[in-house]
Amino acid sequence: MTAGANADDPAAAYLFPEDTRYMQLALALGRRGQGCTWPNPAVGAVIVKDGVIVGRGWTQAGGRPHAEPEALRSAGEAARGATLYVTLEPCSHFGKSPPCADAIIAAGIARVVSAIEDPNPEVGGQGHARLRAAGIQVDVGLCAEEAARDHAGHFLRVREKRPFVILKLAVSVDDRIAAAGHRPVAITGEAAKARVHLLRAQSDAILVGIGTVLADDPLLTCRLPGMEARSPVRVVLDRALRMSGNSRLVHSARQTPLWLMSAETAEAAAAAKLGAAGAHVFHLAADDHKPGLDPRAVLRTLSAQGITRLMVEGGARVASSFLSAGLVDEVWLLRGPDTIGADGVPALDTQPLTAVTRSPHWRTRATETLDQDTLTIYERT
């Protein structure tokens, strides 16, 4: 395929070898916004003219401004006649900001290299069509697979009304996550903990069950230096609203959002008390004959609030319920060097961990060594 062709073939070969390098930069820029642009996707954009990068941008916190206007602003007049590389189709509709396609046309961009079409029905190819109608050369499909992974949360929210789900598990050598009686025990070291906090910063929300809260009294924030403001929304599955008003989560609810997922039958007085402390209580339909809350209903509720990337952090029953429902997209398995013992808490409640590590439905995408610990990332096949 030549650079002037208009085809949406992700496998197409581009005439200019430097195109891939610039798109990779755009993808890296877009990832800077992961965790803080919801409900909008985290897009990256690069503007190049005569072999020189004249503009860069990524979606800003809260989803606006979009990446393209940011890149155009930094490029100024140099954008005229230049090439724009963008990780997702420019929007073509009026939302809380004007269409990016119109801004690109007005800036005099000559060529747009777009990684992938936006499945949002308000866009869905119309952005590319508008650019082409204005005489701009549009090439679609470069680094599409990587862009699809980066924007998976946006795509799932549009298509399935749920966020992208990452299940994080920290396990001992013998696949345990806690000591007997759910007593907390240190499993991984500082390097692994820092990696987890970075993942929190790259997630829109983090979810745990009420059992984890009662056992550990966690804070669930990002505590990397300088990134405290990137803490995700804290979500707790608390069917009967057993959350204590003295918990660290409730005490910090006005600083970092706390959302409680409860059953419709939960006591109104408890909901009112927690709401007055700053928590947001959601009431979901629940089956009296089944424990817990339906994971699908939880994800639909989070999606409706704009959440696109969800990190599920515990405990064992919650992890098992999301896995059993087929609602986990990636598993981040951190393994420490020590043994806990047969009386410890299994990682996945009643399921063996081999349901992921040795399953044909999961494959290893990446591995990292973090001092004495190892991180293995599994993705669905």
Contacts in CASP RR format, 6 or more apart in sequence:
PFRMAT RR
TARGET T0000
AUTHOR 0000-0000-0000
METHOD contacts of the structure
MODEL  1
MTAGANADDPAAAYLFPEDTRYMQLALALGRRGQGCTWPNPAVGAVIVKD
GVIVGRGWTQAGGRPHAEPEALRSAGEAARGATLYVTLEPCSHFGKSPPC
ADAIIAAGIARVVSAIEDPNPEVGGQGHARLRAAGIQVDVGLCAEEAARD
HAGHFLRVREKRPFVILKLAVSVDDRIAAAGHRPVAITGEAAKARVHLLR
AQSDAILVGIGTVLADDPLLTCRLPGMEARSPVRVVLDRALRMSGNSRLV
HSARQTPLWLMSAETAEAAAAAKLGAAGAHVFHLAADDHKPGLDPRAVLR
TLSAQGITRLMVEGGARVASSFLSAGLVDEVWLLRGPDTIGADGVPALDT
QPLTAVTRSPHWRTRATETLDQDTLTIYERT
1 7 0 8 1.000
1 9 0 8 1.000
1 12 0 8 1.000
1 13 0 8 1.000
1 14 0 8 1.000
1 15 0 8 1.000
1 139 0 8 1.000
2 15 0 8 1.000
3 14 0 8 1.000
3 15 0 8 1.000
3 16 0 8 1.000
3 19 0 8 1.000
3 111 0 8 1.000
3 137 0 8 1.000
3 139 0 8 1.000
4 15 0 8 1.000
4 137 0 8 1.000
4 139 0 8 1.000
5 12 0 8 1.000
5 139 0 8 1.000
6 132 0 8 1.000
6 137 0 8 1.000
6 138 0 8 1.000
6 139 0 8 1.000
6 140 0 8 1.000
7 139 0 8 1.000
7 140 0 8 1.000
8 117 0 8 1.000
8 140 0 8 1.000
8 141 0 8 1.000
9 141 0 8 1.000
10 116 0 8 1.000
10 141 0 8 1.000
10 142 0 8 1.000
10 144 0 8 1.000
10 145 0 8 1.000
12 141 0 8 1.000
12 142 0 8 1.000
14 20 0 8 1.000
14 113 0 8 1.000
14 139 0 8 1.000
14 142 0 8 1.000
18 51 0 8 1.000
19 85 0 8 1.000
19 113 0 8 1.000
19 139 0 8 1.000
19 142 0 8 1.000
20 142 0 8 1.000
20 143 0 8 1.000
22 46 0 8 1.000
22 48 0 8 1.000
22 53 0 8 1.000
22 83 0 8 1.000
22 85 0 8 1.000
22 113 0 8 1.000
23 46 0 8 1.000
23 85 0 8 1.000
23 87 0 8 1.000
23 113 0 8 1.000
23 115 0 8 1.000
23 142 0 8 1.000
23 143 0 8 1.000
24 143 0 8 1.000
25 46 0 8 1.000
25 53 0 8 1.000
25 56 0 8 1.000
25 85 0 8 1.000
26 44 0 8 1.000
26 45 0 8 1.000
26 46 0 8 1.000
26 67 0 8 1.000
26 85 0 8 1.000
26 86 0 8 1.000
26 87 0 8 1.000
26 115 0 8 1.000
27 44 0 8 1.000
27 87 0 8 1.000
27 115 0 8 1.000
27 143 0 8 1.000
27 146 0 8 1.000
27 147 0 8 1.000
27 150 0 8 1.000
29 44 0 8 1.000
29 45 0 8 1.000
29 46 0 8 1.000
29 56 0 8 1.000
29 57 0 8 1.000
29 58 0 8 1.000
29 67 0 8 1.000
30 42 0 8 1.000
30 43 0 8 1.000
30 44 0 8 1.000
30 58 0 8 1.000
30 59 0 8 1.000
30 67 0 8 1.000
30 87 0 8 1.000
30 150 0 8 1.000
31 42 0 8 1.000
31 150 0 8 1.000
31 202 0 8 1.000
32 42 0 8 1.000
32 58 0 8 1.000
33 42 0 8 1.000
33 58 0 8 1.000
33 59 0 8 1.000
33 60 0 8 1.000
33 61 0 8 1.000
34 42 0 8 1.000
34 150 0 8 1.000
34 202 0 8 1.000
34 203 0 8 1.000
34 309 0 8 1.000
35 42 0 8 1.000
35 201 0 8 1.000
35 202 0 8 1.000
35 203 0 8 1.000
35 204 0 8 1.000
35 230 0 8 1.000
35 232 0 8 1.000
35 309 0 8 1.000
36 42 0 8 1.000
36 61 0 8 1.000
36 62 0 8 1.000
36 204 0 8 1.000
36 230 0 8 1.000
37 59 0 8 1.000
37 60 0 8 1.000
37 61 0 8 1.000
37 62 0 8 1.000
37 63 0 8 1.000
38 62 0 8 1.000
38 63 0 8 1.000
38 204 0 8 1.000
38 306 0 8 1.000
38 307 0 8 1.000
38 308 0 8 1.000
38 309 0 8 1.000
39 63 0 8 1.000
39 157 0 8 1.000
39 305 0 8 1.000
39 306 0 8 1.000
39 307 0 8 1.000
39 308 0 8 1.000
40 59 0 8 1.000
40 62 0 8 1.000
40 63 0 8 1.000
40 64 0 8 1.000
40 66 0 8 1.000
40 154 0 8 1.000
41 59 0 8 1.000
41 88 0 8 1.000
41 151 0 8 1.000
41 153 0 8 1.000
41 154 0 8 1.000
41 308 0 8 1.000
42 58 0 8 1.000
42 59 0 8 1.000
42 150 0 8 1.000
42 151 0 8 1.000
43 58 0 8 1.000
43 59 0 8 1.000
43 66 0 8 1.000
43 67 0 8 1.000
43 68 0 8 1.000
43 86 0 8 1.000
43 87 0 8 1.000
43 88 0 8 1.000
43 151 0 8 1.000
44 57 0 8 1.000
44 58 0 8 1.000
44 59 0 8 1.000
44 67 0 8 1.000
44 71 0 8 1.000
44 86 0 8 1.000
44 87 0 8 1.000
45 56 0 8 1.000
45 57 0 8 1.000
45 58 0 8 1.000
45 67 0 8 1.000
45 68 0 8 1.000
45 70 0 8 1.000
45 71 0 8 1.000
45 84 0 8 1.000
45 85 0 8 1.000
45 86 0 8 1.000
45 87 0 8 1.000
46 53 0 8 1.000
46 55 0 8 1.000
46 56 0 8 1.000
46 57 0 8 1.000
46 71 0 8 1.000
46 84 0 8 1.000
46 85 0 8 1.000
46 86 0 8 1.000
47 53 0 8 1.000
47 54 0 8 1.000
47 55 0 8 1.000
47 56 0 8 1.000
47 71 0 8 1.000
47 72 0 8 1.000
47 74 0 8 1.000
47 75 0 8 1.000
47 78 0 8 1.000
47 79 0 8 1.000
47 82 0 8 1.000
47 83 0 8 1.000
47 84 0 8 1.000
47 85 0 8 1.000
47 109 0 8 1.000
48 54 0 8 1.000
48 82 0 8 1.000
48 83 0 8 1.000
48 85 0 8 1.000
49 75 0 8 1.000
49 78 0 8 1.000
49 79 0 8 1.000
49 81 0 8 1.000
49 82 0 8 1.000
49 83 0 8 1.000
54 74 0 8 1.000
54 75 0 8 1.000
54 76 0 8 1.000
54 78 0 8 1.000
54 79 0 8 1.000
54 82 0 8 1.000
55 71 0 8 1.000
55 72 0 8 1.000
55 74 0 8 1.000
55 75 0 8 1.000
55 76 0 8 1.000
55 78 0 8 1.000
55 79 0 8 1.000
56 70 0 8 1.000
56 71 0 8 1.000
56 74 0 8 1.000
57 67 0 8 1.000
57 68 0 8 1.000
57 70 0 8 1.000
57 71 0 8 1.000
57 74 0 8 1.000
58 67 0 8 1.000
58 70 0 8 1.000
59 65 0 8 1.000
59 66 0 8 1.000
59 67 0 8 1.000
59 70 0 8 1.000
60 70 0 8 1.000
64 96 0 8 1.000
64 97 0 8 1.000
65 73 0 8 1.000
65 97 0 8 1.000
66 91 0 8 1.000
66 97 0 8 1.000
66 100 0 8 1.000
67 86 0 8 1.000
67 87 0 8 1.000
68 84 0 8 1.000
68 86 0 8 1.000
68 90 0 8 1.000
68 100 0 8 1.000
68 103 0 8 1.000
68 104 0 8 1.000
69 97 0 8 1.000
69 100 0 8 1.000
69 103 0 8 1.000
71 84 0 8 1.000
72 79 0 8 1.000
72 103 0 8 1.000
72 104 0 8 1.000
72 107 0 8 1.000
72 109 0 8 1.000
75 82 0 8 1.000
75 107 0 8 1.000
76 107 0 8 1.000
79 107 0 8 1.000
79 108 0 8 1.000
79 109 0 8 1.000
80 107 0 8 1.000
80 108 0 8 1.000
80 109 0 8 1.000
81 108 0 8 1.000
81 109 0 8 1.000
81 110 0 8 1.000
81 111 0 8 1.000
82 109 0 8 1.000
82 110 0 8 1.000
82 111 0 8 1.000
83 109 0 8 1.000
83 110 0 8 1.000
83 111 0 8 1.000
83 112 0 8 1.000
83 113 0 8 1.000
84 104 0 8 1.000
84 109 0 8 1.000
84 111 0 8 1.000
84 112 0 8 1.000
84 113 0 8 1.000
85 113 0 8 1.000
86 112 0 8 1.000
86 113 0 8 1.000
86 114 0 8 1.000
86 115 0 8 1.000
87 114 0 8 1.000
87 115 0 8 1.000
87 116 0 8 1.000
87 143 0 8 1.000
87 147 0 8 1.000
87 150 0 8 1.000
87 151 0 8 1.000
88 114 0 8 1.000
88 115 0 8 1.000
88 116 0 8 1.000
88 118 0 8 1.000
88 147 0 8 1.000
88 151 0 8 1.000
88 154 0 8 1.000
89 114 0 8 1.000
89 116 0 8 1.000
89 117 0 8 1.000
89 118 0 8 1.000
89 123 0 8 1.000
89 124 0 8 1.000
89 125 0 8 1.000
89 127 0 8 1.000
89 128 0 8 1.000
89 140 0 8 1.000
90 99 0 8 1.000
90 100 0 8 1.000
90 101 0 8 1.000
90 104 0 8 1.000
90 112 0 8 1.000
90 114 0 8 1.000
90 127 0 8 1.000
90 128 0 8 1.000
90 131 0 8 1.000
91 99 0 8 1.000
91 100 0 8 1.000
91 101 0 8 1.000
91 118 0 8 1.000
91 120 0 8 1.000
91 122 0 8 1.000
91 123 0 8 1.000
91 127 0 8 1.000
92 99 0 8 1.000
92 100 0 8 1.000
92 101 0 8 1.000
92 122 0 8 1.000
92 123 0 8 1.000
92 125 0 8 1.000
92 126 0 8 1.000
92 127 0 8 1.000
92 129 0 8 1.000
92 130 0 8 1.000
93 99 0 8 1.000
93 122 0 8 1.000
93 123 0 8 1.000
93 126 0 8 1.000
99 127 0 8 1.000
99 130 0 8 1.000
101 127 0 8 1.000
101 130 0 8 1.000
101 131 0 8 1.000
102 130 0 8 1.000
104 112 0 8 1.000
104 131 0 8 1.000
104 136 0 8 1.000
105 130 0 8 1.000
105 131 0 8 1.000
105 134 0 8 1.000
105 136 0 8 1.000
109 136 0 8 1.000
110 136 0 8 1.000
110 137 0 8 1.000
111 136 0 8 1.000
111 137 0 8 1.000
111 138 0 8 1.000
111 139 0 8 1.000
112 128 0 8 1.000
112 131 0 8 1.000
112 136 0 8 1.000
112 137 0 8 1.000
112 138 0 8 1.000
112 139 0 8 1.000
113 139 0 8 1.000
113 142 0 8 1.000
114 128 0 8 1.000
114 138 0 8 1.000
114 139 0 8 1.000
114 140 0 8 1.000
114 141 0 8 1.000
114 142 0 8 1.000
115 140 0 8 1.000
115 141 0 8 1.000
115 142 0 8 1.000
115 143 0 8 1.000
115 144 0 8 1.000
115 146 0 8 1.000
115 147 0 8 1.000
116 140 0 8 1.000
116 141 0 8 1.000
116 144 0 8 1.000
116 147 0 8 1.000
116 148 0 8 1.000
116 151 0 8 1.000
117 123 0 8 1.000
117 124 0 8 1.000
117 125 0 8 1.000
117 128 0 8 1.000
117 140 0 8 1.000
118 124 0 8 1.000
118 125 0 8 1.000
118 127 0 8 1.000
118 154 0 8 1.000
119 155 0 8 1.000
119 158 0 8 1.000
119 159 0 8 1.000
120 154 0 8 1.000
120 158 0 8 1.000
121 158 0 8 1.000
128 138 0 8 1.000
128 140 0 8 1.000
131 138 0 8 1.000
132 138 0 8 1.000
148 155 0 8 1.000
152 164 0 8 1.000
152 329 0 8 1.000
153 163 0 8 1.000
153 164 0 8 1.000
153 308 0 8 1.000
153 309 0 8 1.000
154 308 0 8 1.000
156 162 0 8 1.000
156 163 0 8 1.000
156 164 0 8 1.000
156 308 0 8 1.000
156 329 0 8 1.000
157 163 0 8 1.000
157 303 0 8 1.000
157 306 0 8 1.000
157 307 0 8 1.000
157 308 0 8 1.000
161 299 0 8 1.000
161 300 0 8 1.000
161 303 0 8 1.000
161 304 0 8 1.000
162 296 0 8 1.000
162 299 0 8 1.000
162 300 0 8 1.000
162 302 0 8 1.000
162 303 0 8 1.000
162 327 0 8 1.000
163 204 0 8 1.000
163 205 0 8 1.000
163 299 0 8 1.000
163 302 0 8 1.000
163 303 0 8 1.000
163 307 0 8 1.000
163 308 0 8 1.000
163 309 0 8 1.000
163 310 0 8 1.000
164 308 0 8 1.000
164 309 0 8 1.000
164 310 0 8 1.000
164 329 0 8 1.000
164 330 0 8 1.000
165 299 0 8 1.000
165 310 0 8 1.000
165 312 0 8 1.000
165 322 0 8 1.000
165 327 0 8 1.000
165 328 0 8 1.000
165 329 0 8 1.000
165 330 0 8 1.000
166 199 0 8 1.000
166 203 0 8 1.000
166 309 0 8 1.000
166 310 0 8 1.000
166 311 0 8 1.000
166 312 0 8 1.000
166 328 0 8 1.000
166 329 0 8 1.000
166 330 0 8 1.000
166 331 0 8 1.000
166 332 0 8 1.000
167 312 0 8 1.000
167 319 0 8 1.000
167 322 0 8 1.000
167 323 0 8 1.000
167 328 0 8 1.000
167 330 0 8 1.000
167 331 0 8 1.000
167 332 0 8 1.000
168 196 0 8 1.000
168 199 0 8 1.000
168 311 0 8 1.000
168 312 0 8 1.000
168 313 0 8 1.000
168 314 0 8 1.000
168 331 0 8 1.000
168 332 0 8 1.000
168 334 0 8 1.000
169 177 0 8 1.000
169 319 0 8 1.000
169 331 0 8 1.000
169 332 0 8 1.000
169 333 0 8 1.000
169 334 0 8 1.000
169 347 0 8 1.000
169 348 0 8 1.000
169 353 0 8 1.000
170 177 0 8 1.000
170 187 0 8 1.000
170 188 0 8 1.000
170 192 0 8 1.000
170 196 0 8 1.000
170 334 0 8 1.000
170 335 0 8 1.000
170 336 0 8 1.000
171 177 0 8 1.000
171 187 0 8 1.000
171 333 0 8 1.000
171 334 0 8 1.000
171 335 0 8 1.000
171 336 0 8 1.000
171 347 0 8 1.000
171 353 0 8 1.000
172 187 0 8 1.000
172 335 0 8 1.000
172 336 0 8 1.000
172 338 0 8 1.000
172 339 0 8 1.000
172 340 0 8 1.000
172 341 0 8 1.000
173 335 0 8 1.000
173 336 0 8 1.000
173 337 0 8 1.000
173 338 0 8 1.000
173 339 0 8 1.000
174 339 0 8 1.000
174 340 0 8 1.000
174 341 0 8 1.000
174 342 0 8 1.000
175 346 0 8 1.000
175 347 0 8 1.000
175 352 0 8 1.000
175 353 0 8 1.000
176 340 0 8 1.000
176 341 0 8 1.000
176 344 0 8 1.000
176 345 0 8 1.000
176 346 0 8 1.000
176 347 0 8 1.000
177 187 0 8 1.000
177 315 0 8 1.000
177 316 0 8 1.000
177 345 0 8 1.000
177 346 0 8 1.000
177 347 0 8 1.000
178 184 0 8 1.000
178 185 0 8 1.000
178 215 0 8 1.000
178 340 0 8 1.000
178 344 0 8 1.000
178 345 0 8 1.000
179 185 0 8 1.000
179 340 0 8 1.000
179 343 0 8 1.000
179 344 0 8 1.000
179 345 0 8 1.000
180 343 0 8 1.000
180 344 0 8 1.000
180 345 0 8 1.000
181 344 0 8 1.000
181 345 0 8 1.000
182 211 0 8 1.000
182 215 0 8 1.000
182 345 0 8 1.000
183 215 0 8 1.000
184 215 0 8 1.000
184 216 0 8 1.000
185 340 0 8 1.000
187 334 0 8 1.000
187 336 0 8 1.000
187 338 0 8 1.000
187 340 0 8 1.000
188 334 0 8 1.000
188 336 0 8 1.000
188 370 0 8 1.000
188 373 0 8 1.000
189 336 0 8 1.000
189 370 0 8 1.000
189 371 0 8 1.000
189 372 0 8 1.000
189 373 0 8 1.000
190 371 0 8 1.000
191 370 0 8 1.000
191 371 0 8 1.000
191 373 0 8 1.000
192 334 0 8 1.000
192 336 0 8 1.000
192 370 0 8 1.000
192 371 0 8 1.000
192 373 0 8 1.000
192 375 0 8 1.000
194 224 0 8 1.000
195 334 0 8 1.000
195 368 0 8 1.000
195 370 0 8 1.000
195 375 0 8 1.000
196 334 0 8 1.000
197 222 0 8 1.000
197 223 0 8 1.000
197 224 0 8 1.000
197 227 0 8 1.000
198 222 0 8 1.000
198 224 0 8 1.000
198 227 0 8 1.000
199 311 0 8 1.000
199 332 0 8 1.000
200 206 0 8 1.000
200 220 0 8 1.000
200 221 0 8 1.000
200 222 0 8 1.000
200 230 0 8 1.000
200 231 0 8 1.000
200 232 0 8 1.000
200 311 0 8 1.000
201 222 0 8 1.000
201 224 0 8 1.000
201 227 0 8 1.000
201 230 0 8 1.000
201 231 0 8 1.000
201 232 0 8 1.000
202 309 0 8 1.000
203 232 0 8 1.000
203 309 0 8 1.000
203 310 0 8 1.000
203 311 0 8 1.000
204 232 0 8 1.000
204 233 0 8 1.000
204 306 0 8 1.000
204 307 0 8 1.000
204 308 0 8 1.000
204 309 0 8 1.000
204 310 0 8 1.000
205 232 0 8 1.000
205 233 0 8 1.000
205 234 0 8 1.000
205 235 0 8 1.000
205 259 0 8 1.000
205 302 0 8 1.000
205 307 0 8 1.000
205 309 0 8 1.000
205 310 0 8 1.000
205 311 0 8 1.000
206 220 0 8 1.000
206 232 0 8 1.000
206 233 0 8 1.000
206 234 0 8 1.000
206 235 0 8 1.000
206 310 0 8 1.000
206 311 0 8 1.000
206 312 0 8 1.000
206 313 0 8 1.000
207 235 0 8 1.000
207 236 0 8 1.000
207 237 0 8 1.000
207 298 0 8 1.000
207 310 0 8 1.000
207 311 0 8 1.000
207 312 0 8 1.000
207 313 0 8 1.000
207 314 0 8 1.000
207 318 0 8 1.000
208 218 0 8 1.000
208 220 0 8 1.000
208 234 0 8 1.000
208 235 0 8 1.000
208 236 0 8 1.000
208 237 0 8 1.000
208 312 0 8 1.000
208 313 0 8 1.000
208 314 0 8 1.000
208 315 0 8 1.000
208 318 0 8 1.000
209 236 0 8 1.000
209 237 0 8 1.000
209 238 0 8 1.000
209 314 0 8 1.000
209 315 0 8 1.000
209 317 0 8 1.000
209 318 0 8 1.000
210 236 0 8 1.000
210 237 0 8 1.000
210 238 0 8 1.000
210 239 0 8 1.000
210 242 0 8 1.000
210 243 0 8 1.000
211 315 0 8 1.000
212 218 0 8 1.000
212 313 0 8 1.000
212 314 0 8 1.000
212 315 0 8 1.000
212 318 0 8 1.000
213 236 0 8 1.000
213 238 0 8 1.000
213 243 0 8 1.000
213 247 0 8 1.000
213 249 0 8 1.000
214 242 0 8 1.000
214 244 0 8 1.000
217 247 0 8 1.000
217 248 0 8 1.000
217 249 0 8 1.000
218 248 0 8 1.000
218 249 0 8 1.000
219 248 0 8 1.000
219 249 0 8 1.000
219 252 0 8 1.000
220 231 0 8 1.000
220 232 0 8 1.000
220 234 0 8 1.000
220 249 0 8 1.000
220 313 0 8 1.000
221 228 0 8 1.000
221 231 0 8 1.000
221 234 0 8 1.000
221 252 0 8 1.000
221 256 0 8 1.000
222 228 0 8 1.000
222 230 0 8 1.000
222 231 0 8 1.000
222 232 0 8 1.000
231 256 0 8 1.000
232 311 0 8 1.000
233 256 0 8 1.000
233 257 0 8 1.000
233 258 0 8 1.000
233 259 0 8 1.000
233 307 0 8 1.000
234 249 0 8 1.000
234 256 0 8 1.000
234 257 0 8 1.000
234 258 0 8 1.000
234 259 0 8 1.000
235 259 0 8 1.000
235 260 0 8 1.000
235 261 0 8 1.000
235 298 0 8 1.000
235 302 0 8 1.000
235 310 0 8 1.000
236 243 0 8 1.000
236 249 0 8 1.000
236 258 0 8 1.000
236 259 0 8 1.000
236 260 0 8 1.000
236 261 0 8 1.000
237 261 0 8 1.000
237 292 0 8 1.000
237 293 0 8 1.000
237 298 0 8 1.000
237 318 0 8 1.000
238 260 0 8 1.000
238 261 0 8 1.000
238 262 0 8 1.000
238 266 0 8 1.000
239 261 0 8 1.000
239 262 0 8 1.000
239 263 0 8 1.000
239 266 0 8 1.000
239 286 0 8 1.000
239 291 0 8 1.000
239 292 0 8 1.000
239 293 0 8 1.000
240 262 0 8 1.000
240 263 0 8 1.000
240 266 0 8 1.000
240 267 0 8 1.000
241 260 0 8 1.000
241 262 0 8 1.000
241 266 0 8 1.000
241 267 0 8 1.000
241 270 0 8 1.000
241 271 0 8 1.000
241 274 0 8 1.000
241 281 0 8 1.000
243 249 0 8 1.000
243 250 0 8 1.000
243 260 0 8 1.000
243 270 0 8 1.000
243 274 0 8 1.000
243 279 0 8 1.000
244 250 0 8 1.000
245 251 0 8 1.000
245 273 0 8 1.000
245 274 0 8 1.000
245 277 0 8 1.000
249 258 0 8 1.000
249 279 0 8 1.000
250 258 0 8 1.000
250 274 0 8 1.000
250 277 0 8 1.000
250 278 0 8 1.000
250 279 0 8 1.000
251 277 0 8 1.000
252 258 0 8 1.000
253 277 0 8 1.000
253 278 0 8 1.000
253 279 0 8 1.000
254 278 0 8 1.000
257 280 0 8 1.000
258 278 0 8 1.000
258 279 0 8 1.000
258 280 0 8 1.000
259 279 0 8 1.000
259 280 0 8 1.000
259 281 0 8 1.000
259 282 0 8 1.000
259 302 0 8 1.000
259 305 0 8 1.000
260 274 0 8 1.000
260 279 0 8 1.000
260 280 0 8 1.000
260 281 0 8 1.000
260 282 0 8 1.000
261 282 0 8 1.000
261 284 0 8 1.000
261 293 0 8 1.000
261 298 0 8 1.000
261 301 0 8 1.000
262 271 0 8 1.000
262 281 0 8 1.000
262 282 0 8 1.000
262 283 0 8 1.000
262 284 0 8 1.000
263 283 0 8 1.000
263 284 0 8 1.000
263 285 0 8 1.000
263 286 0 8 1.000
263 293 0 8 1.000
264 283 0 8 1.000
264 284 0 8 1.000
264 285 0 8 1.000
264 286 0 8 1.000
265 286 0 8 1.000
266 281 0 8 1.000
266 283 0 8 1.000
271 281 0 8 1.000
271 283 0 8 1.000
274 281 0 8 1.000
275 281 0 8 1.000
282 301 0 8 1.000
284 293 0 8 1.000
284 294 0 8 1.000
284 297 0 8 1.000
284 298 0 8 1.000
284 301 0 8 1.000
285 294 0 8 1.000
285 297 0 8 1.000
286 292 0 8 1.000
286 293 0 8 1.000
286 294 0 8 1.000
287 294 0 8 1.000
292 321 0 8 1.000
295 321 0 8 1.000
295 322 0 8 1.000
295 325 0 8 1.000
295 327 0 8 1.000
296 325 0 8 1.000
296 327 0 8 1.000
299 310 0 8 1.000
299 327 0 8 1.000
302 310 0 8 1.000
312 318 0 8 1.000
312 319 0 8 1.000
312 322 0 8 1.000
312 328 0 8 1.000
316 345 0 8 1.000
316 346 0 8 1.000
316 347 0 8 1.000
316 348 0 8 1.000
316 349 0 8 1.000
317 349 0 8 1.000
319 347 0 8 1.000
319 348 0 8 1.000
319 349 0 8 1.000
320 348 0 8 1.000
320 349 0 8 1.000
320 350 0 8 1.000
320 351 0 8 1.000
322 328 0 8 1.000
323 348 0 8 1.000
323 351 0 8 1.000
323 355 0 8 1.000
323 356 0 8 1.000
324 351 0 8 1.000
328 380 0 8 1.000
329 379 0 8 1.000
329 380 0 8 1.000
330 365 0 8 1.000
330 377 0 8 1.000
330 378 0 8 1.000
330 379 0 8 1.000
330 380 0 8 1.000
331 356 0 8 1.000
331 362 0 8 1.000
331 377 0 8 1.000
331 378 0 8 1.000
332 375 0 8 1.000
332 376 0 8 1.000
332 377 0 8 1.000
333 353 0 8 1.000
333 356 0 8 1.000
333 357 0 8 1.000
333 375 0 8 1.000
333 376 0 8 1.000
333 377 0 8 1.000
333 378 0 8 1.000
334 370 0 8 1.000
334 373 0 8 1.000
334 374 0 8 1.000
334 375 0 8 1.000
335 373 0 8 1.000
335 374 0 8 1.000
335 375 0 8 1.000
335 376 0 8 1.000
336 372 0 8 1.000
336 373 0 8 1.000
336 374 0 8 1.000
337 372 0 8 1.000
337 373 0 8 1.000
346 352 0 8 1.000
346 353 0 8 1.000
347 353 0 8 1.000
348 355 0 8 1.000
348 356 0 8 1.000
356 362 0 8 1.000
356 378 0 8 1.000
357 376 0 8 1.000
357 378 0 8 1.000
360 381 0 8 1.000
361 380 0 8 1.000
361 381 0 8 1.000
362 378 0 8 1.000
362 379 0 8 1.000
362 380 0 8 1.000
362 381 0 8 1.000
363 378 0 8 1.000
363 379 0 8 1.000
363 381 0 8 1.000
364 376 0 8 1.000
364 377 0 8 1.000
364 378 0 8 1.000
365 377 0 8 1.000
365 378 0 8 1.000
365 379 0 8 1.000
366 375 0 8 1.000
366 376 0 8 1.000
366 377 0 8 1.000
367 374 0 8 1.000
367 375 0 8 1.000
367 376 0 8 1.000
367 377 0 8 1.000
368 374 0 8 1.000
368 375 0 8 1.000
369 375 0 8 1.000
END
